[in-house]
């Protein structure tokens, strides 16, 4: 999980650089393996651009061994 935590923190640290990003939060379970994130975007295009950006895709690929389950919820 060390790689997952490192990559997650890098992504979160740079969220402000993404066009359309409004705000967000991340929580790491101290004694466990759960992580929760929430981000707010101006529009769906901004979110999709972030998700498909090389930096995010590389982080997801490297952190993938630590992920057993992922859920997404969208609100408009």
Residue pairs with C-beta under 8 A, 6 or more apart in sequence:
1 33
1 66
3 62
3 63
3 65
3 66
4 35
4 63
4 65
4 66
4 67
5 28
5 35
7 59
7 60
7 62
7 63
8 26
8 28
8 35
8 37
8 59
8 63
10 55
10 59
11 55
11 56
11 59
12 24
12 26
12 37
14 55
15 21
15 24
15 39
15 50
18 46
18 49
18 50
18 53
19 46
19 49
20 41
20 42
20 43
20 45
20 46
20 47
20 49
20 50
21 39
21 40
21 41
21 42
21 46
21 50
22 39
22 40
22 41
22 42
23 39
23 40
24 37
24 38
24 39
24 40
25 37
25 38
26 35
26 36
26 37
26 38
27 35
27 36
27 37
28 34
28 35
29 35
33 66
39 47
41 47
41 50
50 56
